[in-house]
Amino acid sequence: MPVISPRNLTAAGLLRLLGAGLAALLVATLLTVPHRAGSAPIALVKATASTNPPTPGSFTGYGFDQCQAPSQAAMDTWLATSPYLAVGVYISGNSRACRTQTNLNATWVSTQLAKGWKLLPITLGPQASCSTRFPRYGTDPVINATKTSGKYAAATAQGKAEADKTLGVAAGLGLVPGSTMYYDLEAFDSTKTSCRESALTFLSAWTTEIKAHGYLSGVYSSASSGLKMLDQVRQTTPTAYVLPDQVWIADWNKQANTASTYVSSTGWMPHARVKQYVGGHNETYGGVTINIDRDFLDVGQGSTAPAESHCGGVPVDFSTYPNLKVPAPGSTVPASSKPYVKALKCLLTERAGYRGKVNAKFGKPLVAAVHSWRAAHRFATTSSTWNKKLWLSLFATNARPTLKYGSASSAVRDLQRALTIAVPTARPAITGRFDSLTATALTAYQKKLGVKHQGIAAATTWAMIGAGKR
């Protein structure tokens, strides 16, 4: 990675038992409690228990990592202008290049998560005993490769201690159980037996301790050394060591996926891989330059939006949203228009406080609602027709977060609904998952309207949708 760039209950265990909702009510104070019978106690940091979501959670999309956590201004600019929605951050470890993180604190973490960023917390502590690059400072320890009575007891103790240190830092930053803690084991000669076995023992102890506190364990390493080593163990002696939940493969083959020739296609699949596919280089978005590695993530369950239900099961997702007109006196709504009228009433009930019956009649209550909507959103009020511009404005009334490839939410569904109207030749499926088809349709829409940062739905794009522009 780039250089610049009850009894025996732990705090993390208590948070896990309480759950995210109740955990928000708990304020941990600086104290020490027994960690486990017969072991040294672990200090709990002073921190307000967080309602932050686990991170990175479920996500399929692009990310970057760098040494120093970027400033808030840089993060905001890159959120609005870059393809990335995930960021790796070095939170712990005496061997990391950025021992002092200028911007990283609990507020930084909660702010990024609230804005939609997925965080990958990284620890770079003791490295393999045969590494030629470590110790980095001379005072940072390497993994103890001493074998006594057939065991690497010292390496085990180191792995557990490093995990406890990371857990303390994570709690202080508001990184909740369910989040993945990634250990960075840099490249080394994995053919050397004691070096390899002690590293595996260290990682096994790290993973055991991380998982014991309700977090997920991840390991970052070179595809040709650390990851190849882990995958060989997984295939040949899977019970010899406790293996990580996720792997982060450093394979700079410039392919934005999670495949690597060094790791079997069956390993950590599906949805348990990150791949660093381009090494350190500068990238500039919105005038802000950061030295980064590029990553592609496929973790958790991948990017998946929660299911939706409207008005007791009224369908609101269609391949087209037609103009709807008041029927002529003595006539009724055409059969082909009835599903759309009912959907419109349902959506107006949810988004505009409509109080009429949710049915397929286009009567006086709906006419009044149409006129009210037109007036409130600065459309001409002389017509009772609900047209495509009004459909667009309706789909821009709820949350308007920045969306890009990998986003998954109800807001993505609204964007996809709008795009079926605005770009009928490239309409995406309404899944709530921002996929390549959504990106294509959004880019086509933005090109037509002259939006600068194409493929990203930010404030300008939402404003255009809200204004009914096509």
N, C-alpha and C positions, 0 to 999 in steps of 0.2 A: 504494500500500500504506500502511497506517496508520503515522502518525508515532510513536505511542507503542507503541502496541503494538510385451673389447672396446671401443669408441671411439664418441664421440658418443651414449652411452647415458644417458638420463635416469633418475631414480629411478622415475618412474611407468612408463617403458618397461620397466625391469627388473622391477618388480612384475608388469607385464602378462605378461612372458615367463615368469616363475616360476609364475604362476597363484596362486589364492587359497590353496591348501593349503601350497605351499612358501613362499609369501610370509610366512606366519605365522612362519617360522623366521628371517626376515631382520630385523636391527635396523639401520636406517639411522642413520649418525652425521652430525654437522654437517660438511659438506664441499662443495666446488664441483667440478662436472664440466662439460665442454663440453656445451652444449645442442644446437648444430647448427653445422656448419662455417661459419665466417664470421660467426657471431652471438655476442652476449654470453653469458657463462656464466650458468647458473641455479643458485641456492643451494638445496641440499636441506636441509629442516628435520630436526631431530633428532626421530625418532619411531619407535616400534615398528611394523613393518609389520603390517597388520591383517587379521584373518579376517572382518571385518564384511562383510555382503552388500552388493552394489551397491544404491544407493538413488536414486530410489524403486523401481527395478526394474519388475516387472510388477504392476500394481494398477489396479483400477477401484473408486472409492469416494470418500468425503468427506474433505476436509482443511481446514486453516486455516493462515493465516500472520499473523504479527504482528512487531513490531519487535524486542523483547527476547525471547530464548529463555527460555521459562518455567522455573521452578524444577523440581527433580525431584518435589517433592511435588505441584505443580500438574499436571505431566505424568502422574503416576500417577493422580491423581484424575480427570482428563479421560479417561484411557484406560479407566477403569472405568465412567464415567458419561456421556460425550459420544458423539455419533455419529461423531466424527472418528478417523481412523487414519493420517492424513498431516499433516505440519507443515512449513511453509516457514520457513527460518532464514537470516538474513543473516550470512554468514560472512566477507565481504570487501567492499572498496570504500570509497573515501574520501568518497563522497557519501551513504552510508547514514545515517539518523538515529541509529541505535544503533551508533556507532563502537566503543563499549565494551560488550562482551557479558559481563554479570556471570556467567552460568551456563554459557556455551558453552565446552567443552573436549573433549578426546578421550574422557574418561570419560562425559561427558554424551551424546556421539554414540553410543558403543558401548552404553550402557545403553538408550537409546531403541530402537535397532535390535534389541537382544536381546529387548526387550519386545514387539516387533511394529510399532512406529511406522515409517512411511515418511518419510524426510526429503527435503526439496527445498532444497538449498543455493543461496543467492542471493548474487549480487554486484551492488552498486550503485556503479559507478565513474563514469568520465566520461560525461556526458549530451550530448544533441544540442546543437549550437552555438546553435540558435535557441530553446531551451527558456527559458521565462520564470521558471522556478523554480530554475535552477541557474546558477552554482555555489551550493551550499547554504551553504557556509561562507566563500566568497571565496577559499579556498586550494585547494579541490578543482577539478581541471581539467575543462574540457568537451572534447568531441571537436573536434579541430582540423579546420576546414573549408577549410584552404588547399589549393588545387589547383595542382600544378606539373607541367608537361609532360604534362598530361592525367591525372595521378594524384593520389590523396589519400595520399601516402606517409606523412605525419605521422599520419593517422588509422589507417593500417595498423600503424604502429609502436606506437601507443597500444593498439590492440586486442590485439596479441600480448603486449605487456607486462602488460596487465591480466589476460590469461589465465594467464600465467606466475605472476603474484602469486596468483591464485585457486588454481592447482594446488599451490603451496607451502602455502597455508593448508589446502587439502583434505587433503594428505598428513599434515600435523600433526594434523588432527582424526580421521584414520583413515577418511576417505572414499575408498574404493578405486576403481580403474579399473572402468568399467562403470556408475559413478554418473553422473547428469546434473547438470551445473553450469548454473544458470540465470542469465543476465544480465538485469538489470532496466533496461530503457530506458524511462524515464517519458515521458508524453505530450509531443508537440511538434508543430509545424506542418510536416507532411510534404509540403506543397505547395512549400516553399522548396527549390529544386534543390540548392544546395551543402550545405545542412543535411541534406537527405534522403540524398544520395549519400555524404557523409562518414560518416553514421551507418551506412549499409549497408556501407561499406568497413570501418568499425570492427568491426561484428558479424561480417563475413566473416572478418576476421583472427582475431577471438576464437574463432570456431567452428573454423577451421583448426587453431589451436594446441591447443585443448581436445581435439579429436579425435585429433591427432597423438600424444597421450599416453594414448590408450585410454579416455578419458571420453566421454560424450555431451554435446552442446551443446544448451542450451535457451535460449530468449529469452522473457522476460516483457515485455509492453507493452500499452498501451491498444489495444483492438480497432479504434478508429477512426483511429489514427495508425500506430504502429509495426507492429502486426499486419496492418493493411490494406496497408501498404507492403510488408511481406515477402510477403504472399500475391499481390500484383500482380506482384512480381518473379518469384515462383515460376511464375506462369502465362504471363508475357510474355517474360522473359529469364532462364530458370532457370540458365543457365551463367555469367551475369555475376558472380554472387557465390556464395560457399559458404553454403548455407542451413542453419539449425539442424536438429538431429534432432527436436527437440520444440518446441512453442510453448506459452506460458502466456498465455491470452487474458484480459485485464481487460475484461469486459463485464458490468456490474452489472444484468443483466436479471432477476435473482432466479429463474432457471431452473437447476436442479441437473443440468446436462449439459455437454457440451463444444461445443454448437452456438453459432454467432454469425452474425448477418446480415452482418458485416463480413469474414468469412473463408469462402471457398468450402468446400462440403461435401467436396470432394476433397482439400483441403489438410491434410497431416499426419494422414492417416487410413489405416488404423485405428490406434488405440492410440498416438498421439503428441501428445496434447493434454491440457492442464490449463486449466480455466476458473475464473477468480475471478468468482463470480456475485453476490456481495453485498459491498459495501464496508465500511469500518471501523465497528464497533459493538461493544458489550459483550455477552458471553454468559456465563452462569453455569451451571456443572455441579458438583454435589457441594459447593456452597458456595464454589467458586473462580471468580472473575470475571477474564476476560482480554479485552482489546480486540483483535478479530480481523477479518480478511476471511474469507469462506467460499469454499472452492474445491471443484471436482469434478474428479477425475483419471481419465484412461483412458490408461495408458501401458504400454510394454513389450508384453506379450501380454495385458494385462488380468489380472484376478484369476483364476488358473488353478491348480488343485492338481495335484501330481504324481500319476501313475497308481499304483495299488496292486495288489499280488498277494499272496494269502494261501495258505500251505500248498501251493504248487505249482499254484495255480489254483482253489482251493475258493471258490465264491461265498459271500459273507457279507453282501451288500446285498440287502435284500428290502423289499417294500412293507408287510409286517407281520412281527412276530416272535411266534409263538404260544407258549402254554404247552406244555411237553414233559414227558410222563409216562413212567415205567418201564412197559414192556409187561406185560400179565398173563402169568403163567407159561404157557409153551407157545406164546406168540404173539410176533410181531415188531413192530418200529416200523411204523406205518402208512406207506404210500408217500408220503402228503401231508406227513408230518413228517420224512422222511429228509433232505431238503436242510438243514433247520434243525438237526437233530442233528449232521450233519457240520460245519456252520458253527460250532455251539457248540463242538465238540471242537477245531476249528481255532483259534478265538479263545481258548479256554482254554489251548491249547498256546502261543500267542503271549504271553498276558497272565498266566497263572497257573502256568506250568511243567507243564502236563498232559503225561504221557508215554505215554498210551495210543495206540492206533491211531486215526487220523483217518478214521473211516468212519461209517456210519449206524446202528451198533448202540448201543443204550442198555443196556449191561451194567454189571457191577460196577465197573470202573474209572471209568466216567462217574458212576455213583451216588456213589462215594467222592469224586470231584471236586466234585460238586454239594454234598454235605454239608460238604466243606472250605470251599467258597466261602461257603456260608451262615454258617458259624461265623466265618470271617475278616471278614465284612462285616456281622455282627450281625443276621442274619436267622434266623428259627426253623429249627432243625436237625432237626426231627422229620419233615420232608417231603423226599422225593427229587425232587419236581417242580421243574423249571426254569420259573419263571413270568416274567411281564412285569417285575416289580420287579427280578428278578435280571438280566434282559437290560439294563435301564436301568443298574444298577450296573456291569455289565460294560463298557458304553460310556463309563463315567466313570473307568476305571482308568488310562488312559494320560495324556499331557500334558493339563493343564487351563488353557490360556492364555485370556486375555480375547479373546473373539471378537465381531465385529460385522460389519455390512455391508461387504463388500470383503475380508474375511479369506478365505484359501484355504489349506487344509492338511488333513492327516489328522485333526487335531482337529475340524475342521469336519465331516468325514464322520461322526465319532463323535457329534457333536451332532445331525446330521441323522438318524442311525440312531435315536438316543434319541427324537427328536421324532416319528418315524413311529409310535412306541409311545405316547408321552404325549399326542399331539394327532392322532389318526387322521383327523380330519375336515379337517386342514390340512397333511397330511404333505408335506414337501418332497422333491424328488429328491435322491438321495445322490450328489452331485457333488464334494464337497469345496470348493465355492465358496459362500460366504455371500451369497446373493442375496435378493431381495425376498420370495420364498416362504418362505425360511428365517426371515427376520425376522418375517413374519406368524405362522408356526407358533410361534416362540420367544415372541413377545409374548403369544399366546393361552395358552401354557403358564405363563408368568410371571404373567399376570393371575389365572389360576385359583389360583395358589399365593401371590399377594400380594407378588411381588417388586417392589421399588421401581423400579429402572432397567430398564425393559422394552426388549427388542430387543437387549440386550447380554448375552452369556453370560460372566459373571464368577464369582468364587469362590462366591457364594451359590447361583447357579443350578447350578453343577457339583456342589455339595454335595447339593442336592436330587435331582439325577439319580442321584448315587452312592448316595443313601438309598432309591432306587426310588420316589420320590414321583411321583404322577400327578394 
